[in-house]
Amino acid sequence: MSLILPFLLLAPPVLQDPPAPPPGRETRREGRESAGGSRGGEKQAEEPPTPEEAVAALEAALEEDDVPLLLETLRSHGRVADKNVVRVVSKALRHADPQVRLRALEALRFNEDPKATAELFAVARNKRLQDDPEFAAETALALGQKGDRKALRYLKEGLTTDKARDPVVRARVAALGKIRHKDSVDILMDFWVKGKARQRHPYATEISMSLAVLTGQQFRRDEEWRAWWNDNKNSFKISQEEWPLPGRFQARWDAIWAPPEESARGGGRGGGDEAGEGGRRGRRGGEEGEAPPDRRRGREGSEEGRRRRDGSGEGSGPDGR
């Protein structure tokens, strides 16, 4: 099962009579056409809806309760950064259809209004919603997307090795890698200690990717990570920017955090074939049995390599400066 589960939601069924566009969209389109249409023969991008238009469209879709229309309206209007939009989107979390609930969660995840983050914390505390493993995994990723340190307490819960390849655990590990705080590294290292001696940790790949993004370090074995952390824990400082991953791992990491329509076009911000196929490979957050390669080879004697190994480059950017 993929890390992000079916975040690339099932496409709505084809209707014989397509639903009318949400309020406001057709009016703007007609206005542009009457004003002269495209400039220089090029098609102009459609203007985003205003908060008022978004609220009206969402309320109308909820009232009509046509699932395909509601799914489309949540994606096209639910991300408008406005507290009233967040309020209406949150109503869809109570919808009977699980796909509508997931789409509403997606809208909150990519809505940049502060109220969306507050609503996600309320969602994380809702046991009825979190009893659905798919929804719980998506909640973890949504909180990671916000990068709010207050989410660490929720993400730390349920990190267990009892069930291998648990999508909720995988999502929480990935989300920890997105929250740039030293406590994220602490939680991931503590989780690694829970692994059985002489056995590969069932979430080694996911932990390695998140730690690499947070710290700039890349090791193949858990004992290397533990030794480095024991030597550098007290002096380590998190960098403001994410550290890059090698090649295909960067594409997969980017695909996890890209909006679904970007992943569907071929891999999110990372692009490339590795995150293609609708972003499915990228959204797994790493293949089972793989770990980011140790890129220290070939630069063991370099100043950059020494800074990264001994932690003296803390607080620097991905280029080591």
N, C-alpha and C positions, 0 to 999 in steps of 0.2 A: 504494500500500500504506500502511496507516495507520501512524502512529508507533509505536503500541504493538502493532502486528500483531494477530493474533487473541488478544490477552490476554483478550477476552471469548470464552472458549473455546466450541467447539461443544457444544451441549447433548447430554447422553448420550441414546442411543436409548431409546425407550419399551420397557419390558420387559412381557411378558405377566403375569409374577408379580413384583411389586415386591420388591426385596431387603428383608430385615428391617432395622430401624433399628440403628445402631451400639450396642454394649453400653452400658447405663446410661441411654440417652435415654428408653426406654419406661418404665423403672422410675420415673424422676423424674416423668414425666407422670402415671402412675397414682397416685403418691403425692400429687400436688397435687390430683387429682380426688377422691380419697378424703378429703382434708382439707377439702374444701369448694369446690374449683375456684376460679373467679374471684371477685374481691372487688368488690362493688357492681355486679355484672352485667357487668364488663369482663374481657376475656381478659388474663391475666397473661403477661408475656414469659417464654419458656422460659429457665431458668437455663443459663448456659454450662457446658460440661462441666468437671469437675475435671481436673488434669493426669493423674491416674491413669486416669480414664475415657477421656481423649483417647488416651493411650498404648495402652490396651487396644483401643479401637475401630480405631486406625490399624494396629496389628499384626494384628488380625483381618482387616481389609480387605486388607492385603498378603498374608496367608496364603491368603485365598480367591481373590485375583487376579481378581476381577470388576471390570472396568474402570469401568463406570458407578458401582458402589458405591464404588470407590476414589477416583474423582474427587469424589464427594459428601462422603466422609469427610475427604479432605484439606482441603476447603473448610470444613466444619463443625467439625473438630477440630484441623486442622493449625496454626491460629493461636494456640492456647492457649500463653501465654508460660511456657514451661518447657523446661529444657535436654533433658530426656528426650523431650519431644515433638519438639523440633528433631532429635534423634538419629534418631527413627523416620521423620520426614518425609524426612530426607536419604536414607534407603534408597530412597525412591520415585524419586530422581533417576537411579537405575540401571535403572529399569523400561524394558521394550522399547517401550512405547507412548509416542510423543512428547507426547501430550496429558497423560498422567500426569506426565511430567517437567515440563511447563510448569505444571501445577497444583501440584506440589511446590515449584517455584520461587516461585509466587505465595504459597504458605503461608509460606515463609521471608521473603518480602518484607514481609508484614504481621504477622509474628510479632515481638513486641517484646522477646523474650529476647535478651540480648547474644550468646548462642551462635548465633543466627540470622545476625547480621552476620558473625561469624567464618566460618560455613559458606558464606555468599555469596562471601567472598573466595576460599575454596577452589574454589567453582564457577567463578569468573572465571578461575582458573588452569588449569581443566580443558579442555585443547584439544579433546578429543573432544566435549564438550558445546558448546563455543563455535564449533565448525565449523558448527553449525546456525544460520543467520542469525536465525531467529525467536527461538531460545533466547538468542542473544547480545544481541539488542535488549532482551529481557525482563530479562536479567541487568543490563544498564546501568541500566534503570529501577529495578530492585530496589535496586541500590547507591545510586542517587540518593535513593530513598525513605528510606534510613537516614541520609543526610546526613553520613556519615563522611568526613572530609578524606582519610583514607588511600585512599579510592577514586579520588582525582583522577589518580593515576598510571595506573591501568587505563583510566579514561575518556578520558584524553589520547591513548592509543594508537589508531591507526586513524582519526584525524580527517583525512580526505582529501577532496579535491574531485574525485577521479578519476571517481567514479560519482555522478551526480546522484540525489537522492531516495533514497539508500541508507537503509533503515530502521534499520540499526545506528548509522550516523552520527547520524541524527536523534534516536535514543534517547539517545545519549551527550551530545549538545548539551543536550537537555532535562534530563538528570540533572545536568549541570554547573550548571544554573540552580537546582537544588534544594540544592546543597551551598554553604552560606553561608560562603564564605571568599574573601579577595582573590585567591588563586591561581586560583579558578574564573574570575574576570574576566580575569585574565592569559591563561589558556588559550584562552578564547573570543576574545579580541582577537587573539592569535597566529594562531588558526585563520582569522579574518577576513582577515588579511594574505595568506593563501595564495590568496585569490581572484584571478582574472585581472583586470588593469587594464581599465577601461572596460566591464566586464561585471558584471552582477549576480551576487553570490555565490550558488551553488546552495542554500545553507542560510541565506540572509539572514533569512528569517522566523523560523526556529528560534533563530538566534543573537540576533536582536533581542529575542525574548520572554524568553530566559534572562537577557540583560543587563539588560533592564528590571526584571525581578523582583529581580535582585541589587543594582542600583545606584539605582533610582528614576528613571533617565534614560530618555527615549524619543525616539529620532531615526529619521528615515526612511532616511537614506543612510549607507553605511559610512564615508565620509569625515568625517561629523559625529561618529560614534562614536569614530573614531581621534583626531580633534582634541580631543574632550573628554577622552579617556583620557590623551593626551600632556600635557594641562594639569593633570590631577588625579591621576595615577597615584601620585605619591609621598605625597600627603596623604590619599588616599581610605581610608576605613574602612567595613567592611561593617556594615550594620544587623543587629540580631538577628532582626527580623521581615521577612518578604517584603514588597516593595513591591507595591501593587495594580496590576493591568492594567485597561485600559478595557473595560467591557462584555463583549462576546462573547469577547474574548481571555482574560479572567479565568475565564469559564466553561470554556473549553477547557483552560486550565492546570489548574484544579481537577479536571477530569475525568481528566486524565492520572494524577493522584496519588490519586484516590479508589479505595477497594476496588471490584472489578468489580460487585458487587451494587448498590452505590450508583449507579454509572454506568448500570446497566441500568434503574434506577428513574427516570432522567431527568436525568443530568448531574452526578452527584457532588456535592461540596460547593458548587460554583458554581451548580448547578441551572440552570433556564432551558431554553428551546428550543434554544439554540445548541449545547448539549452533549447533546441528546436522541438519539433513534434508537439507544438502547443505548450512548450515550456515544461512538459512533464518531467523530463530528465533533470532539468535545472531545479525544479521545485522539490526534488527529493532531498536536496541538501547533501549529496554525496551518495555514491553507490555502496552497497554492502560489501565490506571487506576491503574498501579502499581508504586511504588516508592521504592528506596532502603531502606531496613529496618533500623531502628535506632539501631545501634549496641552499643550505649552508655549504654544500660541496662546491669546490671551486673558488670559495672566497674565505676559507678558514683563516688565511693570513691577512685578510683585509681589515682596515680600521673599522669599516661598517660592520663586518662580521663580528669583531670583538665587542663592539658596542652592543649589538643585539644579544650576544650570548651572555654578557655579564650584566645586562640591564642598564648600562650607563647611557644608553640612547633613549631612556624613557622620556615621554613627552614630545618626542620629535615626530615628524611626518613620515609618510610611507617611504620617502626617499632617503630617510636616515639623517636628514639635516635638521 
